[in-house]
Amino acid sequence: MFLIISCLQDMVEGEKKIFILFVCLKWSNKRKENQISNLMKVDPFLIFSILGLMIIIPIGFSIDYKPYESCCKSPPTLYLYDDISNGSSLQFSNFVSKAKKSLFIVSRTLFPIDPDYERWILPLKNAVDRGVKVKILTNQIALQEKIPFVDLVVVPNTIQHFFVSFAIADEMRFIYTSQLFGNFSSVLADYFLEFNDCKSIVADAIAIFNFFVDFASNPNISVYPHNYCPGFHYPMLHTTPQGSQIVFGISPNRFVSPGRQSIVSLVRSFFNASHQTIDVFTPSLFPESIRSEDNLPELVMSDQIENSVVSGNCSIRILMSLNEFNSRANLTMSLKKVPNIYMKFSKTEPISPSFYVKNEECLFMPMSFESAISFEIMSIAVKIKDPSIVLKVKKHFKEIWDQSL
């Protein structure tokens, strides 16, 4: 008689964790005597098993996403056009120079659009020389000749639409930007967000990076990895002690795992507002109907805007490129007939990124909502609730609005 199975089941902060521990006990079964002291003899291994149990249980209970809930200490630092137009690679270079162990980078172009693209490449070369592991996911196979010293993962040619730009350093710091390795001086809507003290969003970004790498090798992936789904190891909503909130949205919809939000859902929730002024800076608003899904997702934008104005008593200003007016004037101008909706058209080059801002939060996308929906683009949007970032984006929008037609 020498096997006893002990099962321990407990609840830790609302989440049930089951730990099955097998403790082997050896009992000496002797002939029953009159004295209880001679009934059985406890093996010393029992004592060691109990002590081990006391050590293992706290360690096991700590394997949970909840510790990440208190690991986003501060909101990101935002750099806009005026901050980055004259030094397009400076923030990136500083970010890379601080890396000690690893750099994971996702870039939609990684093509030397910047005439002085070497200033983007040199920091990476220096990082590799000092022993940093650099892994880059891109859709530009031509970069293999430009940066042969890194681990380059190329998205297949079958994935033509890939608009993601971010980087992770040492699994501790994170940047999310409208573009990398490009020229920021020509696009007024460019942005660069740097997270220096938010471990939970870094964990989220690492999961997305690993998912994209897996997708590059297997575009037909149909099962979401455990770590890719928020709620297990990190929260979906990243909150700072100051009350700031950050959340990712992803497209296309087939990449929306349990716990994640789609870009469409972020847009819907953003325009679910009342008594606010909403500013929209985007190349265009509506997907072409022939490229839309059966439920005409272009109405996600138009309906949400009209509902915000009519039902929510909001005032909305929309700034678009001239191309939008020339190509789909009827769709776009129909909103202009609605009271409290105001439109202007940018005199600059067509705008690639987009941002939306209202009283308490803003939303950043590396492309227009139209592109994300029409072409099922692989992309990420970020919605941020933070007073200082909102104030900076509003000021930037106003400066562009005042200079537009």
Summary of the structure (lengths in Angstrom):
residues: 405
radius of gyration: 26.7
end to end distance: 88.9
largest distance: 103.4
contacts: 1265
relative contact order: 0.12
helix: 35%
strand: 25%
